[in-house]
Amino acid sequence: MFNKDFNSILEVAREFATEQKCIEHLEALYWNNNPVSPFHEDSKVYKCKGNKYKCKTSGKYFTVKTGSMFDNTKIELPKWFMAIFLVTNHKKGISSVQLGKDLQISQKSAWFMLMRIRKCFGIENDIDDKFEGICEADESFFGGKNKNRHKDKKVPMSQGRSFKDKTPVIGVLQRGESEIIDGKKIMHTHSKVKCIVGSNTKSETIQPFIKSVVVKDSVLISDEWFGYRGLDSMYDHHVVDHGKKQYVDFDNPEIHSNSMEGFWGIIKRGYNGTYNWWSKKHMQNYVDEFVFRFNLRTVQNNERFNSLLLNSQIRTKYKDLMNA
């Protein structure tokens, strides 16, 4: 079941056509078919009717959905599985309007499904998994373009890094490792990113994040922004001066931040072409979504699908999203 490559939404729909098939898949992923109580991990568990189990220690009943993104959902699991496949495989994401049409549910339900899924994407932004080697650091800004706003909604003095109407996102990319064998470039590892939504781009915001993500003495490449000043004592820090239209150090072509810029391009195309707008309070969840897809872009569709399911034991309530 785990090794099947789901190349299309049709294959997902066929493989997980019933609620029972979805439940069996989750039980295999979560528990390796040996049920574990969410109340007491070491407790003995009794199997009951209707895919329910009972924890001996607490006396409580539970199912494989208890404590997960599927907890207390009224939408059937086959639709959840299709939604997960779509959002993990669409490079630029999928809007709640489109997902609602695809699954024949309301836009509000589709939005709630997507937000529950996004809450599980954060695993790829886990700062405990540190970067090393050659890393690129950069920031980008998200918000409506001033030129596209109505005259009475334009924000004065908001160009460039003056982001009164925008939200900064800080990112670090670890380059992949490769070598040339018989004239062919062989990739051993692929580049990965980590990003956080920041309140500003000052050094007190940028530098703690970089230090938490990048191993000391790694090569760090950034632009000339003052928020990166002072990192030389901890890293082999190189600067590409974008203000002077310098994008590559011609004396050392490896010194550039074009890979990180490429990742920003993917997010911006998703932001402008799919979502059109993100609220600031939920922006980290959207950023996590793009980080997850980018970092797992080279794995098989079914691996990406199952990776999300393996990390789906996070329950998100609607009122929590509204009160965030």
Phi, psi and omega in degrees: 000318185287334185271356180290133180267111180276098184275348182207163178295334178295321180291323176296315180298324179286315185292324183240057185284338184235160177301320183296319179297322179293317179298316179297322178294317179294320179296324178290319180290310185288316193242356188055036179065018173239092187309137179239131181290131176286351182264322177214107187301327184269001184288150171289145184238134177253135177277132180242184180285159173065038179062022178260156178225159179235131177276121183295320185294313184267339184077008183268152175266153177205167174230178179295341180275345184299126178080003180254181178296342182269358184299127174065018179282145176262354179269134184295149184299324177304324177289324176298315182296321177294320178297318180295319178298316182296313185286334179275346183245348175275113187306325182253015177084184178217137182282158178294330178296313181292318180297320178301318178292318182295323184260358182058050174230171181288158178298323180296317178294320179296320178297317180295319176300312182297322179291323175297319178295316181299328178298341181263353180284344188297349182303327181282351176258015181296114186286352177289337178271096190275153178267155175208183183080228178260122182235145178245136178239141181197168175232156175220163186234137184237133181160169181296149177284134183301323184292340181268356183276154173296153186307319183278001178245003178291146180253115182292150176054050183236028180268158176060230183275001173274090194254049181304327184252011184229166180244126180280144173237129183255132184227152173229133179242130172263120181290150176286162179255138181213168174210159180265119178235119181054041176080002180247140179277118181253119179273125176267322174222155179251156182297149179224156181231161169221141184218146171229150172275128182248163176274340179198182179241033176283163182300327180290346175263314184291311192290320176300323178295312180300316182293332178281342185256321189255132179293142180303145179074006174288163173280125179238128181243131178217178172271192188275004183304136186296341179297344180262355182293138179100356181278353181299330182289341183249335184228163169278083192271126177241144183241131172253120187274091180293333179297335179258020180062030176262122182241344176218140173278107186293338175285335178216090186302344179285346182272096178197167176238030184292331179294317178294322177298324178296322177294318177302323180298322179296314180296316182297321179292325175291318180298312184281326187264335184249310188262328179070330181195142173235139173284146184299324184292338179252003188299322180300325179295320178292319178298317178302323179300313181289324177298314180302308182296320181295313183292334180251021186293338184265355182271166180293155182304319182290329178292318178295319178299311181289330177298320177293317179298321180297335181251023185266011181274055177230116180268130179239125180265148182301317182295329177292322177294320181290330182264005183298000000 
